[in-house]
Amino acid sequence: MSYETDNNPQIRELALTVREFINTHAISLEHTLRADAHGIDPDVRSQLQAAAREAGVFAPTAPVEFGGLGLNHVAQAVILEESGRSLLGPTAMNCAAPDEGNILLLDKVTTPAQREKYLAPLARGEVRSSFSMTEPTPGAGADPDMLTTTATKTASGWSINGSKWFITGAEGASFSIVMARTDVGATMFLVDADNPGMTVKRSLDTLDSAFSGGHGEVVFTQCEVSDDSVLGEVGQGFKYAQVRLGPARLTHCMRWLGAARRAHEVAVAYATDRPMFGTQLSSLGMAQQMIADNEIDIAASRALIHRAAWVLDQGHAARKETSIAKTFVAEATYRIVDRSMQLCGAEGTSGDLPIAQIFRDIRPFRIYDGPSEVHRWSLSRRAVRQSENNILPGDWA
């Protein structure tokens, strides 16, 4: 197996352009991120997205017809890793969650009218969106079968009732893709922000703070939508969720690997310059072990991401590959940032370096898009099933 980016000068050149854009534009505005305020300032978002368009790095995952670069998954692995070197980078380039995953889903499922109304402005960065799936206890979380939000057929369409929470980007989103249970199964609906039946009740106080719109609690009370608001077919919501979730959890891995790599770069520079015990910190054995372990975790994470991306590009669902990548990368990037903070000592915990902010934002990745424990449970079941059915390792069944 070989990856097309290995010998693709266009992708390598684009990656260098993204790196320059992040260094020049995004990093210089990181001071606008605050641990006590959730989301990115809308003016900062507009400023950075204008600069990204000018640099030619805007919307790398979006369809070409709407001004995006239309990169495949392997190319995205290179470019989104570079975008993640700043917590502002993915938003600046319009490849941040949840919009990036929603763009993918809308590109594959929408009707022509929905495509023009929802996908086009989202891909162009004119609006933001959210994906309303997770619910308070006893509703759906890691187990989607616990979905409690309902959609009841009416004479003019559907009436949605229920509660969602930890909905990324809910505050300020132009629309939400809402998962609700109907009498024939889970169904996705497109709900506009000005619908009086959908209310953003509050923004949750969470550890991370870099996502535009934060993470909201959303309530649906007799939320009336038309039949035209159904995304895809009624009863096929869980099938469409798989279209989005596998690739979207992988792009999370790409972006967070970039963030972890940035923390590592800062830590190595610090250790190289820091005199200690008559030598440089980087010459001490325990420091060298942390630096080496970071290098190993970065290389292993990148290999797993590229492997899963390649399988996706072959037209397979890559559920096993994305689960493996998500579990390993979520834990490896946390280790990388944690070691980087340790190497930088007290300064690593302060706002003088970007490591503390990255640490706060990267920790929740071990929970969202499937906790590590759920992915391990799923991988174990798959391994047992493959053994029982004599499926060879490497098969994408």
Steps between C-alpha positions, in 0.01 A plus 500: 500500500627848416347839563458736209625792709845338524584618149242773447673838467166685500404365841847564641489856369152553643619368837785751502255776411272395787795493739596853398138615535474352850832651607421842354129545567350251745772485765517880519134510608507218755501760777129553422421151634408505869453208736202674663318570173375234260535532129688718258418868463290544180716792386814289539331220306411736213850650495670162490268352240560797272874444537459128430311573179774739394766236573311232304460264796130549572256207528737212415229236554208680332379433144676691223166624366461715812854633507659218700812303414320163489792302644469128552554348845872429465572854385282630783720309744796715400320833475278473808796399715667825396180695566486362854835651602292793623168459679379780272621328182210266419244778552707736286511243219135392539590141582408501870242282671206479472484688170757280326305182580170662409641611165593138427156373597310767309713440192393135497137508612321827414240571234592769245295759690658408835841504338454859390338620822725329755815355345598791277515771771658262749776398258565865417533585869206739496323317784573249777306183586455245776424128524238423765538139606623472862232513774492536879455182703316271433528596135749422226870549561758236424203265440291651215225242552399696812370784281201664673432808286192428289361624171127446450332523160253785461275618219760755387823318586655397832501610863830449686513477880796428726826628646858494373819610669873536437397616153813658358446833329134525599525865605507703180444210259280574200348152509531163670486144374273337758468129570156395622309174536200442271262206486723337236837578654750781557474785251706812429336840466634838391377762747561871447623707794201735478253216555310600818483135609881473534664685789863513607442484875859562608866457414663240721808585703749250359874443527568592136434842352616511137182387322290776341168521683619284789291198599131569550194347658218509245131443567239407237140577596238432235764594244306497174688422179381413150550176310769684302704519820557124513864428416509190283234238568279463805629225728853501357660740750744253651619393156570862406673555834756239397565697180607790719642351819785284370664767282419773754670318788801454273522870415489568874809279526672695225437839660591391854819337378599839364425663835702237689784540256502875566528436875788261430676755278474762775628255762799390290597863436467573872710196600766593246536852640457427871827464694481253787750314720797620299357401161184548293170346608486320165824317589357344815389139472150536641431798274633307203263213578198733503606658172556158342167365628326802348667431167384138517140597584494757219630252244264222611200736504578627153538147364163390641329814367643452152409132501136573587489786248632271227234238578229768482635613164466143371126529559483293821321607819825463700311460827776286652779724375337823617421349841861391544629838388257692719584301812876506455530861380273638772718340765834557325440870442411541867827329593694723261356821643537377858869417446551834326356682798723302735808585295422870517445494876304784656506703179318216326201549729478872427358711222852595391511182294214343297530163674254564785223606261564201276496274809156627602354465154649161412393311814129473403597328174525172694123532562325654200449316172491183708687453829812283480320232700214476251740471207691225681172317567407526133845387383491202734158391374619538141811287569289223653255511210783483248647200682166321505452562127859435392542852363863575419678789674493808278158423352268800516188304595 
